Amino acid sequence: MSGTMVASWNPEEVLPLSFYERETTLVAKELLGHYLFHRHPEGMVAGRIVETEAYLGQNDPACHSCRGITPRCKSMFGTAGRIYVYIIYGMYYCFNITTDMPEVPAAVLIRALEPVEGIEIMRKRRGKNKLRDLCSGPGKLATAMGFDKTFDGQSLLTGPVGVSPGKLSPEERIITAPRIGISKAVDWPLRFYLAGNQFVSKK
């Protein structure tokens, strides 16, 4: 099942700062079901968040901020509700949202989206036709949504990128699992996804 509730999607309404100024694990769970959008000159693109990972700051050995502030992760240090973008394998962008209080450099990685708007734009950017292939992974969704390093540090409250409220359907369940693609704290249960959703990167 996909569990899509597209009727609730409204880009004129965004989640408030107070949503992000909370403990990162809670934010990561509660982002599921909301809608990430990007107002782009090519057109609006949007997807329903179906998979996230929490990175808890300097006490989390898998978090980029654990060694302190660097040019790569400086956007993690400061207020919540901002975008943190980094590159993996020298070619793929990953889209994160900063969380918690300014003294806690934490973030939520958006791992997968269920496409809901601008699907033809996504297909062109990804060079893929199947809906399942567009946003089922952090690098994929960054390409499909048009995200790159220029978005690093931007606010989700006032810019062209934001998160609009959504909700889970009664039958949707949140699964908790270890994070993927890391070499430290590999057993920490900080990945969250919607059970049975076909757009999740890995079950």
JOGI-V7791 format. One line per field, one symbol per residue. phi: phi as a letter, one per 30 degrees, with the letter a starting at -180 (. if undefined). A space follows every 50 residues. Layout:
# JOGI-V7791
phi->???
This chain:
# JOGI-V7791
phi->.cidbddddbddcbddeddddbeddddeddddjdccbbdcedkdbabddb abbcbcjdccdcddddcjdbedcdddckddiccbcbcchiaccbcbbdbi dedcdcacddcabcebaiddddddddibcdedddbclddddddddicbdd dejdddcbcdcabcdbaddeddbcccaddcibcbhdcddbcbadeiddcd dad
